[in-house]
Amino acid sequence: MPPLRLAIEGCYPSFQSTDLVMRILGVLCSYEIVHRSQPHDLLIRGPFSDGSSKRRIVNRLLGTTNRFLGRNQPVRLHVSSENPFSENYQDFGQSGCDFGLGHEIRHGDVRYQRMPHWWNYVDFAAQGVPSPDHWVRLGEPLNQGQLLRPLQWNRNSQTRAAFVTSYLNSQRRFLMEQVNRVLPVDGFGRAFDASISDHTRSGFTKRQLLTGYQFSLCPENAIAPGYYTEKVPESFACGTIPIAYLDKYSSIDFDPRAFLNLYDYLNEGVASGLQRDLLSRRRMDELASTPLLKKEIGLDQLIAFIKNVLDCARAF
């Protein structure tokens, strides 16, 4: 069987080498990456592939060219693990794609399979899916065993919170200020050190840094149902109590008893709510004894979904 002809557009720069979708594709089939202007069987479209006016013009021109040349429409797979409030972002429904993979919660939609962003950082080698060669920010992949057992808390480290981030918007600054009223916060990353060019060149890994702290301030990039990145599981795996900012749907992935959620304190006041929990023996015992995950992540459904997408692409 000839290799699958695969075109990719609108995805983040390291998508081909790190994304879980690409790693599973590499297990299921042989493929060659081709430009969108060439004939292809499968088109993977990121959330920004048709969001800007320039991209829409280019896409229309390519569509016209393909029709003129009599080419079949490829199967289109929307893949997104990006901030849904980013400029020009398109979700699965807006993308016009045949199938979708990503963080969205879409019950009953057989054309869509949920694959939360943070799965990209998990070691699935035991399930036959290889990991990337390098894990620049964390230092090594997330091990499910660490997330399925109670927190290995850095009890003897500083009673402070580390905050690793590349940018500070008004929301993050507010949360940091509120936490700092109760618990000292130390900032790291490009947002606090202008000499760091980007988050892959910080000069430290999270595992190295967080071992010196009891807590990690790790607010999400945005509040959106199902959108949960690596921040909470990485903090947990490094032995810190995550001080997160997630919506109420986060229990679909994580046990809410295993981390402190600033979102829960909005009505009473972030600082006062956090202080109450930090002073609660019951809550602190709960944090130290509750695994982050309620069950192991199985990839069977995800792999079966991608196999179906490949079958459809081959049929064309």
Buried (B, 14 or more C-beta within 10 A) or exposed (E): EEEBBBBBBBBBEBBBEBBBBBBBBEEBBEBEBBEBEEEBBBBBBBBBBBBEEEBEEBBEEBEEEBEEEEEEEBBBBBBBBBBBEEEBBBBBEEBEBBBBBBBBBBEEBEBBBBBBBBBBBBBBEEBEBEBBEEBBBBBBBBEBEBBBEEBEBBEEBEEBBBBBBEEBEEBBEBBBEBBBBBBEBBBBBBBBEEEBEEBEEBEBBBBEBBEBBBBBBBBBBBBBBBBBBBBBBBBBBBBBBBBBBBBEBBEEBBBBEBBBBBBBBEEEEBBEBBBBBBEEEEBBEBBBEBBBBEEEBEBEEBBEBBEBBBEBBBEE
